[in-house]
């Protein structure tokens, strides 16, 4: 399986309401993409100092599953409706993980 | 539970051997910290372009578990033996996740 991780830093002025709407939109998106086997997202709890404001962690079977997720029209819509205006910086990584991983 | 995610960008000159030694050291560290309930790390598969070179994802029960991990002497040793010389940039985030999550 592949674990996809993305960390985001926001532009100045992003509000908690913006983030709440984003979370709702991302979670609705994830429910509608069967290739997403597990999905977690949310504001950084900031238990330790870090510039990252938000994290997404998604689990897919393989590269085709990752493409089905990242190239989905619903993913593009979350960007156009929310993320494009919010994001100052985004970093992402993918890891190979065994089948027992669950999100 | 808390999912801790960290993404790293390397300094120029970091080799695959450096990364392999780091992965071995991190995995040995994780096996020795009982508060770490799940742990995955590795080089970014780069299935999509991103500046991040490496990712760590760790699962702990709570903030105390996160501190037991991040403040462990063995974690400090991985930094002194490997990461300090390798890291150009690090971003981290923590998310609250339900008990069914497994790494």
N, CA and C atoms of all chains as a GROMACS GRO file, in nm:
protein
  618
    1UNK      N    1   0.084  -0.119   0.000
    1UNK     CA    2   0.000   0.000   0.000
    1UNK      C    3   0.088   0.124   0.000
    2UNK      N    4   0.026   0.239  -0.027
    2UNK     CA    5   0.100   0.366  -0.028
    2UNK      C    6   0.033   0.462   0.070
    3UNK      N    7   0.118   0.518   0.156
    3UNK     CA    8   0.071   0.622   0.247
    3UNK      C    9   0.115   0.756   0.189
    4UNK      N   10   0.016   0.840   0.160
    4UNK     CA   11   0.044   0.973   0.104
    4UNK      C   12   0.028   1.075   0.216
    5UNK      N   13   0.129   1.156   0.233
    5UNK     CA   14   0.128   1.254   0.342
    5UNK      C   15   0.149   1.393   0.282
    6UNK      N   16   0.068   1.489   0.323
    6UNK     CA   17   0.088   1.626   0.274
    6UNK      C   18   0.077   1.723   0.392
    7UNK      N   19   0.168   1.818   0.397
    7UNK     CA   20   0.165   1.922   0.498
    7UNK      C   21   0.150   2.057   0.429
    8UNK      N   22   0.066   2.142   0.487
    8UNK     CA   23   0.035   2.271   0.427
    8UNK      C   24   0.066   2.385   0.523
    9UNK      N   25   0.117   2.493   0.469
    9UNK     CA   26   0.125   2.620   0.542
    9UNK      C   27   0.027   2.717   0.478
   10UNK      N   28  -0.046   2.787   0.561
   10UNK     CA   29  -0.149   2.878   0.508
   10UNK      C   30  -0.095   3.016   0.477
   11UNK      N   31  -0.169   3.080   0.390
   11UNK     CA   32  -0.153   3.224   0.366
   11UNK      C   33  -0.200   3.297   0.493
   12UNK      N   34  -0.152   3.423   0.513
   12UNK     CA   35  -0.208   3.501   0.625
   12UNK      C   36  -0.360   3.518   0.606
   13UNK      N   37  -0.433   3.518   0.717
   13UNK     CA   38  -0.575   3.549   0.709
   13UNK      C   39  -0.667   3.429   0.700
   14UNK      N   40  -0.611   3.307   0.691
   14UNK     CA   41  -0.696   3.188   0.689
   14UNK      C   42  -0.758   3.171   0.828
   15UNK      N   43  -0.888   3.153   0.832
   15UNK     CA   44  -0.959   3.146   0.960
   15UNK      C   45  -0.992   3.002   0.998
   16UNK      N   46  -1.030   2.984   1.122
   16UNK     CA   47  -1.072   2.851   1.168
   16UNK      C   48  -1.195   2.804   1.089
   17UNK      N   49  -1.280   2.897   1.053
   17UNK     CA   50  -1.397   2.860   0.973
   17UNK      C   51  -1.355   2.810   0.834
   18UNK      N   52  -1.255   2.877   0.776
   18UNK     CA   53  -1.204   2.830   0.646
   18UNK      C   54  -1.155   2.686   0.659
   19UNK      N   55  -1.084   2.660   0.768
   19UNK     CA   56  -1.027   2.526   0.788
   19UNK      C   57  -1.139   2.424   0.812
   20UNK      N   58  -1.239   2.464   0.887
   20UNK     CA   59  -1.351   2.372   0.913
   20UNK      C   60  -1.423   2.338   0.783
   21UNK      N   61  -1.444   2.435   0.698
   21UNK     CA   62  -1.509   2.409   0.568
   21UNK      C   63  -1.421   2.319   0.483
   22UNK      N   64  -1.289   2.343   0.488
   22UNK     CA   65  -1.195   2.259   0.412
   22UNK      C   66  -1.202   2.114   0.459
   23UNK      N   67  -1.198   2.095   0.589
   23UNK     CA   68  -1.203   1.958   0.644
   23UNK      C   69  -1.330   1.888   0.597
   24UNK      N   70  -1.442   1.957   0.605
   24UNK     CA   71  -1.569   1.898   0.561
   24UNK      C   72  -1.563   1.861   0.413
   25UNK      N   73  -1.507   1.950   0.333
   25UNK     CA   74  -1.499   1.924   0.189
   25UNK      C   75  -1.403   1.809   0.159
   26UNK      N   76  -1.290   1.804   0.227
   26UNK     CA   77  -1.193   1.696   0.203
   26UNK      C   78  -1.251   1.561   0.245
   27UNK      N   79  -1.318   1.559   0.358
   27UNK     CA   80  -1.373   1.432   0.407
   27UNK      C   81  -1.485   1.383   0.316
   28UNK      N   82  -1.566   1.478   0.265
   28UNK     CA   83  -1.671   1.439   0.169
   28UNK      C   84  -1.606   1.386   0.041
   29UNK      N   85  -1.500   1.454  -0.003
   29UNK     CA   86  -1.427   1.408  -0.122
   29UNK      C   87  -1.375   1.266  -0.101
   30UNK      N   88  -1.313   1.243   0.013
   30UNK     CA   89  -1.252   1.111   0.040
   30UNK      C   90  -1.356   1.001   0.042
   31UNK      N   91  -1.473   1.030   0.095
   31UNK     CA   92  -1.580   0.929   0.098
   31UNK      C   93  -1.625   0.892  -0.042
   32UNK      N   94  -1.608   0.985  -0.136
   32UNK     CA   95  -1.655   0.961  -0.272
   32UNK      C   96  -1.552   0.901  -0.366
   33UNK      N   97  -1.431   0.873  -0.315
   33UNK     CA   98  -1.325   0.815  -0.399
   33UNK      C   99  -1.290   0.678  -0.342
   34UNK      N  100  -1.344   0.571  -0.402
   34UNK     CA  101  -1.326   0.437  -0.344
   34UNK      C  102  -1.180   0.393  -0.334
   35UNK      N  103  -1.096   0.449  -0.421
   35UNK     CA  104  -0.954   0.411  -0.414
   35UNK      C  105  -0.885   0.461  -0.287
   36UNK      N  106  -0.948   0.556  -0.219
   36UNK     CA  107  -0.893   0.604  -0.092
   36UNK      C  108  -0.934   0.504   0.017
   37UNK      N  109  -0.842   0.427   0.069
   37UNK     CA  110  -0.871   0.321   0.166
   37UNK      C  111  -0.876   0.376   0.309
   38UNK      N  112  -0.818   0.493   0.326
   38UNK     CA  113  -0.822   0.556   0.458
   38UNK      C  114  -0.780   0.700   0.442
   39UNK      N  115  -0.837   0.788   0.524
   39UNK     CA  116  -0.810   0.930   0.503
   39UNK      C  117  -0.825   1.004   0.635
   40UNK      N  118  -0.727   1.083   0.669
   40UNK     CA  119  -0.732   1.168   0.789
   40UNK      C  120  -0.680   1.305   0.751
   41UNK      N  121  -0.743   1.410   0.799
   41UNK     CA  122  -0.693   1.545   0.773
   41UNK      C  123  -0.732   1.635   0.890
   42UNK      N  124  -0.661   1.744   0.904
   42UNK     CA  125  -0.697   1.836   1.009
   42UNK      C  126  -0.589   1.938   1.037
   43UNK      N  127  -0.629   2.037   1.118
   43UNK     CA  128  -0.533   2.140   1.159
   43UNK      C  129  -0.426   2.078   1.246
   44UNK      N  130  -0.305   2.125   1.231
   44UNK     CA  131  -0.194   2.080   1.315
   44UNK      C  132  -0.228   2.108   1.462
   45UNK      N  133  -0.217   2.007   1.547
   45UNK     CA  134  -0.244   2.026   1.690
   45UNK      C  135  -0.137   2.113   1.754
   46UNK      N  136  -0.023   2.125   1.685
   46UNK     CA  137   0.089   2.209   1.735
   46UNK      C  138   0.131   2.167   1.876
   47UNK      N  139   0.144   2.038   1.900
   47UNK     CA  140   0.197   1.990   2.028
   47UNK      C  141   0.345   2.017   2.036
   48UNK      N  142   0.406   2.037   1.921
   48UNK     CA  143   0.546   2.081   1.912
   48UNK      C  144   0.551   2.190   1.806
   49UNK      N  145   0.641   2.289   1.823
   49UNK     CA  146   0.644   2.400   1.728
   49UNK      C  147   0.678   2.353   1.586
   50UNK      N  148   0.604   2.402   1.488
   50UNK     CA  149   0.635   2.372   1.347
   50UNK      C  150   0.554   2.467   1.262
   51UNK      N  151   0.612   2.506   1.145
   51UNK     CA  152   0.539   2.599   1.059
   51UNK      C  153   0.416   2.538   0.992
   52UNK      N  154   0.406   2.406   0.990
   52UNK     CA  155   0.294   2.344   0.919
   52UNK      C  156   0.162   2.376   0.990
   53UNK      N  157   0.059   2.407   0.911
   53UNK     CA  158  -0.071   2.442   0.968
   53UNK      C  159  -0.172   2.329   0.956
   54UNK      N  160  -0.153   2.240   0.862
   54UNK     CA  161  -0.256   2.142   0.829
   54UNK      C  162  -0.190   2.018   0.772
   55UNK      N  163  -0.251   1.904   0.798
   55UNK     CA  164  -0.196   1.777   0.746
   55UNK      C  165  -0.306   1.692   0.684
   56UNK      N  166  -0.268   1.623   0.579
   56UNK     CA  167  -0.352   1.521   0.516
   56UNK      C  168  -0.272   1.393   0.512
   57UNK      N  169  -0.337   1.282   0.549
   57UNK     CA  170  -0.274   1.151   0.537
   57UNK      C  171  -0.376   1.060   0.468
   58UNK      N  172  -0.336   1.001   0.357
   58UNK     CA  173  -0.428   0.917   0.280
   58UNK      C  174  -0.362   0.784   0.248
   59UNK      N  175  -0.441   0.680   0.248
   59UNK     CA  176  -0.392   0.545   0.222
   59UNK      C  177  -0.457   0.495   0.094
   60UNK      N  178  -0.373   0.447   0.001
   60UNK     CA  179  -0.423   0.391  -0.125
   60UNK      C  180  -0.350   0.260  -0.152
   61UNK      N  181  -0.404   0.180  -0.244
   61UNK     CA  182  -0.342   0.050  -0.270
   61UNK      C  183  -0.210   0.063  -0.342
   62UNK      N  184  -0.206   0.154  -0.440
   62UNK     CA  185  -0.091   0.159  -0.532
   62UNK      C  186  -0.089   0.293  -0.605
   63UNK      N  187   0.004   0.305  -0.701
   63UNK     CA  188   0.018   0.432  -0.772
   63UNK      C  189  -0.109   0.468  -0.849
   64UNK      N  190  -0.175   0.367  -0.903
   64UNK     CA  191  -0.299   0.394  -0.975
   64UNK      C  192  -0.404   0.450  -0.878
   65UNK      N  193  -0.406   0.398  -0.758
   65UNK     CA  194  -0.499   0.449  -0.657
   65UNK      C  195  -0.466   0.592  -0.620
   66UNK      N  196  -0.336   0.622  -0.611
   66UNK     CA  197  -0.296   0.759  -0.579
   66UNK      C  198  -0.342   0.855  -0.690
   67UNK      N  199  -0.327   0.812  -0.815
   67UNK     CA  200  -0.369   0.897  -0.928
   67UNK      C  201  -0.521   0.914  -0.928
   68UNK      N  202  -0.592   0.806  -0.898
   68UNK     CA  203  -0.739   0.817  -0.894
   68UNK      C  204  -0.780   0.922  -0.791
   69UNK      N  205  -0.706   0.930  -0.684
   69UNK     CA  206  -0.734   1.028  -0.578
   69UNK      C  207  -0.691   1.168  -0.622
   70UNK      N  208  -0.562   1.184  -0.654
   70UNK     CA  209  -0.510   1.319  -0.678
   70UNK      C  210  -0.561   1.380  -0.809
   71UNK      N  211  -0.601   1.294  -0.903
   71UNK     CA  212  -0.652   1.345  -1.032
   71UNK      C  213  -0.804   1.349  -1.037
   72UNK      N  214  -0.870   1.317  -0.928
   72UNK     CA  215  -1.017   1.315  -0.926
   72UNK      C  216  -1.072   1.457  -0.943
   73UNK      N  217  -1.181   1.471  -1.021
   73UNK     CA  218  -1.246   1.602  -1.033
   73UNK      C  219  -1.284   1.660  -0.895
   74UNK      N  220  -1.323   1.573  -0.803
   74UNK     CA  221  -1.363   1.621  -0.670
   74UNK      C  222  -1.243   1.677  -0.593
   75UNK      N  223  -1.124   1.621  -0.621
   75UNK     CA  224  -1.003   1.674  -0.557
   75UNK      C  225  -0.972   1.812  -0.615
   76UNK      N  226  -0.984   1.822  -0.746
   76UNK     CA  227  -0.962   1.952  -0.812
   76UNK      C  228  -1.061   2.056  -0.761
   77UNK      N  229  -1.183   2.012  -0.734
   77UNK     CA  230  -1.285   2.107  -0.684
   77UNK      C  231  -1.249   2.158  -0.545
   78UNK      N  232  -1.195   2.069  -0.459
   78UNK     CA  233  -1.155   2.115  -0.326
   78UNK      C  234  -1.046   2.221  -0.339
   79UNK      N  235  -0.959   2.200  -0.438
   79UNK     CA  236  -0.854   2.301  -0.460
   79UNK      C  237  -0.916   2.434  -0.504
   80UNK      N  238  -1.004   2.426  -0.604
   80UNK     CA  239  -1.059   2.552  -0.657
   80UNK      C  240  -1.151   2.620  -0.554
   81UNK      N  241  -1.225   2.539  -0.479
   81UNK     CA  242  -1.321   2.597  -0.382
   81UNK      C  243  -1.254   2.642  -0.252
   82UNK      N  244  -1.141   2.579  -0.217
   82UNK     CA  245  -1.083   2.608  -0.084
   82UNK      C  246  -0.931   2.630  -0.089
   83UNK      N  247  -0.858   2.525  -0.125
   83UNK     CA  248  -0.714   2.524  -0.102
   83UNK      C  249  -0.636   2.629  -0.179
   84UNK      N  250  -0.670   2.653  -0.303
   84UNK     CA  251  -0.590   2.746  -0.384
   84UNK      C  252  -0.576   2.882  -0.315
   85UNK      N  253  -0.684   2.926  -0.253
   85UNK     CA  254  -0.681   3.058  -0.186
   85UNK      C  255  -0.612   3.050  -0.049
   86UNK      N  256  -0.597   2.928   0.004
   86UNK     CA  257  -0.547   2.915   0.143
   86UNK      C  258  -0.398   2.887   0.150
   87UNK      N  259  -0.347   2.816   0.049
   87UNK     CA  260  -0.213   2.756   0.062
   87UNK      C  261  -0.100   2.854   0.030
   88UNK      N  262  -0.005   2.862   0.123
   88UNK     CA  263   0.120   2.936   0.096
   88UNK      C  264   0.228   2.837   0.052
   89UNK      N  265   0.225   2.716   0.115
   89UNK     CA  266   0.328   2.616   0.085
   89UNK      C  267   0.272   2.478   0.110
   90UNK      N  268   0.310   2.382   0.026
   90UNK     CA  269   0.263   2.244   0.041
   90UNK      C  270   0.380   2.151   0.015
   91UNK      N  271   0.397   2.053   0.103
   91UNK     CA  272   0.496   1.948   0.079
   91UNK      C  273   0.427   1.815   0.093
   92UNK      N  274   0.465   1.721   0.010
   92UNK     CA  275   0.401   1.589   0.016
   92UNK      C  276   0.505   1.480  -0.003
   93UNK      N  277   0.470   1.363   0.048
   93UNK     CA  278   0.559   1.248   0.036
   93UNK      C  279   0.472   1.122   0.029
   94UNK      N  280   0.526   1.021  -0.037
   94UNK     CA  281   0.457   0.891  -0.036
   94UNK      C  282   0.552   0.786   0.020
   95UNK      N  283   0.499   0.697   0.100
   95UNK     CA  284   0.574   0.586   0.158
   95UNK      C  285   0.506   0.455   0.123
   96UNK      N  286   0.585   0.353   0.099
   96UNK     CA  287   0.529   0.219   0.086
   96UNK      C  288   0.505   0.164   0.225
   97UNK      N  289   0.385   0.114   0.250
   97UNK     CA  290   0.355   0.057   0.382
   97UNK      C  291   0.288  -0.079   0.364
   98UNK      N  292   0.297  -0.169   0.462
   98UNK     CA  293   0.237  -0.302   0.449
   98UNK      C  294   0.084  -0.298   0.458
   99UNK      N  295   0.021  -0.409   0.424
   99UNK     CA  296  -0.124  -0.416   0.418
   99UNK      C  297  -0.194  -0.389   0.550
  100UNK      N  298  -0.127  -0.411   0.661
  100UNK     CA  299  -0.193  -0.395   0.791
  100UNK      C  300  -0.220  -0.251   0.831
  101UNK      N  301  -0.167  -0.157   0.759
  101UNK     CA  302  -0.184  -0.017   0.795
  101UNK      C  303  -0.330   0.023   0.771
  102UNK      N  304  -0.384   0.100   0.865
  102UNK     CA  305  -0.524   0.144   0.852
  102UNK      C  306  -0.534   0.287   0.905
  103UNK      N  307  -0.613   0.366   0.833
  103UNK     CA  308  -0.635   0.505   0.878
  103UNK      C  309  -0.780   0.527   0.920
  104UNK      N  310  -0.618   0.887   1.974
  104UNK     CA  311  -0.475   0.870   1.943
  104UNK      C  312  -0.426   0.992   1.868
  105UNK      N  313  -0.292   1.001   1.855
  105UNK     CA  314  -0.230   1.113   1.784
  105UNK      C  315  -0.141   1.056   1.674
  106UNK      N  316  -0.164   1.110   1.553
  106UNK     CA  317  -0.077   1.076   1.442
  106UNK      C  318   0.022   1.191   1.423
  107UNK      N  319   0.150   1.159   1.436
  107UNK     CA  320   0.255   1.259   1.419
  107UNK      C  321   0.318   1.239   1.281
  108UNK      N  322   0.323   1.346   1.206
  108UNK     CA  323   0.376   1.338   1.069
  108UNK      C  324   0.490   1.438   1.055
  109UNK      N  325   0.601   1.394   0.998
  109UNK     CA  326   0.713   1.488   0.976
  109UNK      C  327   0.767   1.467   0.835
  110UNK      N  328   0.792   1.575   0.766
  110UNK     CA  329   0.852   1.572   0.633
  110UNK      C  330   0.985   1.646   0.638
  111UNK      N  331   1.085   1.588   0.571
  111UNK     CA  332   1.220   1.643   0.576
  111UNK      C  333   1.270   1.672   0.434
  112UNK      N  334   1.343   1.780   0.421
  112UNK     CA  335   1.421   1.807   0.300
  112UNK      C  336   1.568   1.796   0.339
  113UNK      N  337   1.646   1.732   0.254
  113UNK     CA  338   1.786   1.708   0.286
  113UNK      C  339   1.876   1.821   0.240
  114UNK      N  340   1.989   1.828   0.305
  114UNK     CA  341   2.102   1.909   0.258
  114UNK      C  342   2.154   1.846   0.129
  115UNK      N  343   2.224   1.925   0.045
  115UNK     CA  344   2.289   1.866  -0.072
  115UNK      C  345   2.389   1.758  -0.027
  116UNK      N  346   2.402   1.650  -0.106
  116UNK     CA  347   2.507   1.553  -0.075
  116UNK      C  348   2.462   1.434   0.006
  117UNK      N  349   2.338   1.434   0.054
  117UNK     CA  350   2.289   1.317   0.130
  117UNK      C  351   2.274   1.201   0.032
  118UNK      N  352   2.331   1.086   0.069
  118UNK     CA  353   2.331   0.972  -0.023
  118UNK      C  354   2.224   0.869   0.016
  119UNK      N  355   2.199   0.777  -0.074
  119UNK     CA  356   2.104   0.668  -0.045
  119UNK      C  357   2.153   0.585   0.074
  120UNK      N  358   2.284   0.571   0.086
  120UNK     CA  359   2.339   0.497   0.201
  120UNK      C  360   2.310   0.571   0.332
  121UNK      N  361   2.323   0.703   0.328
  121UNK     CA  362   2.290   0.782   0.448
  121UNK      C  363   2.143   0.756   0.488
  122UNK      N  364   2.057   0.755   0.387
  122UNK     CA  365   1.914   0.738   0.414
  122UNK      C  366   1.887   0.596   0.466
  123UNK      N  367   1.955   0.499   0.408
  123UNK     CA  368   1.936   0.360   0.453
  123UNK      C  369   1.980   0.345   0.600
  124UNK      N  370   2.091   0.407   0.634
  124UNK     CA  371   2.137   0.400   0.774
  124UNK      C  372   2.038   0.471   0.867
  125UNK      N  373   1.984   0.584   0.818
  125UNK     CA  374   1.885   0.658   0.898
  125UNK      C  375   1.760   0.573   0.922
  126UNK      N  376   1.710   0.510   0.815
  126UNK     CA  377   1.590   0.429   0.830
  126UNK      C  378   1.614   0.318   0.933
  127UNK      N  379   1.730   0.253   0.923
  127UNK     CA  380   1.761   0.145   1.019
  127UNK      C  381   1.766   0.200   1.162
  128UNK      N  382   1.826   0.316   1.178
  128UNK     CA  383   1.838   0.374   1.312
  128UNK      C  384   1.701   0.417   1.365
  129UNK      N  385   1.617   0.476   1.280
  129UNK     CA  386   1.484   0.521   1.323
  129UNK      C  387   1.397   0.401   1.360
  130UNK      N  388   1.404   0.294   1.281
  130UNK     CA  389   1.320   0.178   1.307
  130UNK      C  390   1.364   0.107   1.436
  131UNK      N  391   1.497   0.104   1.457
  131UNK     CA  392   1.546   0.046   1.583
  131UNK      C  393   1.500   0.133   1.701
  132UNK      N  394   1.509   0.265   1.685
  132UNK     CA  395   1.461   0.357   1.789
  132UNK      C  396   1.313   0.331   1.820
  133UNK      N  397   1.233   0.321   1.715
  133UNK     CA  398   1.087   0.306   1.734
  133UNK      C  399   1.055   0.175   1.806
  134UNK      N  400   1.130   0.068   1.777
  134UNK     CA  401   1.107  -0.060   1.845
  134UNK      C  402   1.136  -0.048   1.994
  135UNK      N  403   1.223   0.045   2.030
  135UNK     CA  404   1.264   0.058   2.169
  135UNK      C  405   1.182   0.156   2.250
  136UNK      N  406   1.083   0.219   2.189
  136UNK     CA  407   0.999   0.317   2.261
  136UNK      C  408   0.856   0.263   2.264
  137UNK      N  409   0.814   0.203   2.373
  137UNK     CA  410   0.682   0.136   2.378
  137UNK      C  411   0.565   0.231   2.354
  138UNK      N  412   0.587   0.360   2.383
  138UNK     CA  413   0.476   0.455   2.360
  138UNK      C  414   0.447   0.475   2.211
  139UNK      N  415   0.541   0.434   2.126
  139UNK     CA  416   0.517   0.443   1.981
  139UNK      C  417   0.433   0.322   1.941
  140UNK      N  418   0.308   0.342   1.906
  140UNK     CA  419   0.215   0.232   1.876
  140UNK      C  420   0.225   0.186   1.730
  141UNK      N  421   0.283   0.275   1.649
  141UNK     CA  422   0.305   0.240   1.508
  141UNK      C  423   0.403   0.341   1.449
  142UNK      N  424   0.482   0.296   1.354
  142UNK     CA  425   0.587   0.384   1.302
  142UNK      C  426   0.622   0.345   1.159
  143UNK      N  427   0.623   0.441   1.072
  143UNK     CA  428   0.665   0.418   0.932
  143UNK      C  429   0.756   0.532   0.893
  144UNK      N  430   0.862   0.504   0.821
  144UNK     CA  431   0.950   0.611   0.773
  144UNK      C  432   1.014   0.566   0.642
  145UNK      N  433   1.060   0.661   0.566
  145UNK     CA  434   1.127   0.624   0.442
  145UNK      C  435   1.143   0.739   0.347
  146UNK      N  436   1.223   0.714   0.244
  146UNK     CA  437   1.243   0.814   0.140
  146UNK      C  438   1.113   0.837   0.065
  147UNK      N  439   1.088   0.958   0.026
  147UNK     CA  440   0.972   0.993  -0.054
  147UNK      C  441   0.977   0.915  -0.185
  148UNK      N  442   0.868   0.844  -0.217
  148UNK     CA  443   0.862   0.768  -0.343
  148UNK      C  444   0.857   0.862  -0.463
  149UNK      N  445   0.826   0.987  -0.437
  149UNK     CA  446   0.818   1.091  -0.544
  149UNK      C  447   0.727   1.046  -0.658
  150UNK      N  448   0.610   0.994  -0.625
  150UNK     CA  449   0.511   0.960  -0.728
  150UNK      C  450   0.449   1.086  -0.784
  151UNK      N  451   0.460   1.193  -0.706
  151UNK     CA  452   0.422   1.326  -0.753
  151UNK      C  453   0.533   1.422  -0.710
  152UNK      N  454   0.559   1.525  -0.790
  152UNK     CA  455   0.669   1.615  -0.758
  152UNK      C  456   0.648   1.686  -0.623
  153UNK      N  457   0.750   1.689  -0.542
  153UNK     CA  458   0.746   1.763  -0.415
  153UNK      C  459   0.887   1.774  -0.362
  154UNK      N  460   0.916   1.886  -0.295
  154UNK     CA  461   1.052   1.904  -0.243
  154UNK      C  462   1.086   1.810  -0.128
  155UNK      N  463   0.986   1.749  -0.064
  155UNK     CA  464   1.016   1.665   0.053
  155UNK      C  465   1.096   1.542   0.011
  156UNK      N  466   1.198   1.507   0.090
  156UNK     CA  467   1.282   1.392   0.059
  156UNK      C  468   1.249   1.270   0.144
  157UNK      N  469   1.192   1.290   0.258
  157UNK     CA  470   1.176   1.181   0.356
  157UNK      C  471   1.054   1.208   0.442
  158UNK      N  472   0.989   1.101   0.486
  158UNK     CA  473   0.870   1.116   0.572
  158UNK      C  474   0.879   1.021   0.690
  159UNK      N  475   0.827   1.068   0.801
  159UNK     CA  476   0.808   0.988   0.921
  159UNK      C  477   0.661   1.001   0.961
  160UNK      N  478   0.599   0.887   0.993
  160UNK     CA  479   0.462   0.889   1.045
  160UNK      C  480   0.463   0.802   1.170
  161UNK      N  481   0.420   0.857   1.280
  161UNK     CA  482   0.423   0.783   1.407
  161UNK      C  483   0.288   0.794   1.476
  162UNK      N  484   0.247   0.689   1.542
  162UNK     CA  485   0.119   0.683   1.612
  162UNK      C  486   0.145   0.666   1.761
  163UNK      N  487   0.086   0.756   1.840
  163UNK     CA  488   0.099   0.747   1.986
  163UNK      C  489  -0.040   0.763   2.048
  164UNK      N  490  -0.050   0.727   2.176
  164UNK     CA  491  -0.182   0.735   2.239
  164UNK      C  492  -0.226   0.879   2.265
  165UNK      N  493  -0.132   0.962   2.307
  165UNK     CA  494  -0.167   1.095   2.358
  165UNK      C  495  -0.044   1.184   2.361
  166UNK      N  496  -0.059   1.303   2.416
  166UNK     CA  497   0.053   1.398   2.418
  166UNK      C  498   0.170   1.345   2.501
  167UNK      N  499   0.138   1.274   2.608
  167UNK     CA  500   0.246   1.216   2.689
  167UNK      C  501   0.324   1.114   2.607
  168UNK      N  502   0.254   1.037   2.526
  168UNK     CA  503   0.320   0.940   2.439
  168UNK      C  504   0.407   1.009   2.336
  169UNK      N  505   0.359   1.121   2.284
  169UNK     CA  506   0.438   1.197   2.188
  169UNK      C  507   0.567   1.248   2.253
  170UNK      N  508   0.555   1.296   2.376
  170UNK     CA  509   0.674   1.346   2.448
  170UNK      C  510   0.771   1.232   2.477
  171UNK      N  511   0.717   1.117   2.517
  171UNK     CA  512   0.805   1.002   2.545
  171UNK      C  513   0.885   0.967   2.420
  172UNK      N  514   0.824   0.983   2.303
  172UNK     CA  515   0.891   0.956   2.175
  172UNK      C  516   0.990   1.067   2.143
  173UNK      N  517   0.943   1.189   2.132
  173UNK     CA  518   1.028   1.297   2.082
  173UNK      C  519   1.137   1.338   2.182
  174UNK      N  520   1.114   1.312   2.310
  174UNK     CA  521   1.214   1.348   2.411
  174UNK      C  522   1.300   1.230   2.453
  175UNK      N  523   1.284   1.117   2.389
  175UNK     CA  524   1.363   0.997   2.423
  175UNK      C  525   1.511   1.018   2.389
  176UNK      N  526   1.600   0.971   2.477
  176UNK     CA  527   1.744   0.978   2.446
  176UNK      C  528   1.776   0.912   2.311
  177UNK      N  529   1.704   0.805   2.279
  177UNK     CA  530   1.733   0.734   2.154
  177UNK      C  531   1.693   0.820   2.033
  178UNK      N  532   1.590   0.904   2.052
  178UNK     CA  533   1.550   0.995   1.943
  178UNK      C  534   1.658   1.103   1.926
  179UNK      N  535   1.707   1.153   2.038
  179UNK     CA  536   1.814   1.253   2.033
  179UNK      C  537   1.939   1.194   1.967
  180UNK      N  538   1.963   1.065   1.994
  180UNK     CA  539   2.082   1.002   1.935
  180UNK      C  540   2.069   0.991   1.783
  181UNK      N  541   1.948   0.962   1.735
  181UNK     CA  542   1.930   0.953   1.589
  181UNK      C  543   1.959   1.089   1.527
  182UNK      N  544   1.920   1.194   1.600
  182UNK     CA  545   1.949   1.329   1.548
  182UNK      C  546   2.100   1.353   1.545
  183UNK      N  547   2.167   1.322   1.657
  183UNK     CA  548   2.311   1.353   1.661
  183UNK      C  549   2.390   1.263   1.566
  184UNK      N  550   2.347   1.136   1.553
  184UNK     CA  551   2.422   1.042   1.468
  184UNK      C  552   2.389   1.056   1.320
  185UNK      N  553   2.269   1.106   1.287
  185UNK     CA  554   2.226   1.106   1.146
  185UNK      C  555   2.163   1.239   1.104
  186UNK      N  556   2.048   1.271   1.163
  186UNK     CA  557   1.962   1.375   1.107
  186UNK      C  558   2.023   1.515   1.108
  187UNK      N  559   2.091   1.552   1.214
  187UNK     CA  560   2.142   1.690   1.224
  187UNK      C  561   2.225   1.726   1.102
  188UNK      N  562   2.305   1.632   1.054
  188UNK     CA  563   2.392   1.660   0.938
  188UNK      C  564   2.314   1.652   0.807
  189UNK      N  565   2.196   1.590   0.809
  189UNK     CA  566   2.125   1.564   0.683
  189UNK      C  567   2.017   1.670   0.653
  190UNK      N  568   1.959   1.726   0.758
  190UNK     CA  569   1.835   1.802   0.741
  190UNK      C  570   1.859   1.948   0.699
  191UNK      N  571   1.791   1.985   0.589
  191UNK     CA  572   1.788   2.126   0.551
  191UNK      C  573   1.662   2.191   0.604
  192UNK      N  574   1.550   2.114   0.604
  192UNK     CA  575   1.422   2.168   0.648
  192UNK      C  576   1.336   2.055   0.701
  193UNK      N  577   1.260   2.083   0.807
  193UNK     CA  578   1.170   1.983   0.865
  193UNK      C  579   1.038   2.050   0.898
  194UNK      N  580   0.930   1.986   0.860
  194UNK     CA  581   0.798   2.033   0.903
  194UNK      C  582   0.726   1.915   0.966
  195UNK      N  583   0.649   1.944   1.069
  195UNK     CA  584   0.576   1.836   1.137
  195UNK      C  585   0.437   1.883   1.174
  196UNK      N  586   0.350   1.786   1.191
  196UNK     CA  587   0.213   1.814   1.230
  196UNK      C  588   0.161   1.698   1.311
  197UNK      N  589   0.065   1.726   1.400
  197UNK     CA  590  -0.002   1.617   1.472
  197UNK      C  591  -0.152   1.627   1.445
  198UNK      N  592  -0.212   1.510   1.429
  198UNK     CA  593  -0.357   1.501   1.408
  198UNK      C  594  -0.416   1.409   1.512
  199UNK      N  595  -0.536   1.441   1.559
  199UNK     CA  596  -0.609   1.347   1.642
  199UNK      C  597  -0.676   1.245   1.551
  200UNK      N  598  -0.657   1.117   1.581
  200UNK     CA  599  -0.718   1.012   1.499
  200UNK      C  600  -0.787   0.911   1.591
  201UNK      N  601  -0.885   0.838   1.543
  201UNK     CA  602  -0.957   0.742   1.627
  201UNK      C  603  -0.874   0.617   1.655
  202UNK      N  604  -0.920   0.537   1.751
  202UNK     CA  605  -0.843   0.420   1.795
  202UNK      C  606  -0.819   0.317   1.685
  203UNK      N  607  -0.898   0.311   1.582
  203UNK     CA  608  -0.882   0.207   1.479
  203UNK      C  609  -0.762   0.227   1.388
  204UNK      N  610  -0.700   0.342   1.396
  204UNK     CA  611  -0.585   0.371   1.308
  204UNK      C  612  -0.468   0.282   1.348
  205UNK      N  613  -0.399   0.228   1.247
  205UNK     CA  614  -0.284   0.139   1.273
  205UNK      C  615  -0.177   0.165   1.168
  206UNK      N  616  -0.054   0.166   1.215
  206UNK     CA  617   0.057   0.186   1.120
  206UNK      C  618   0.144   0.062   1.111
   0.00000   0.00000   0.00000
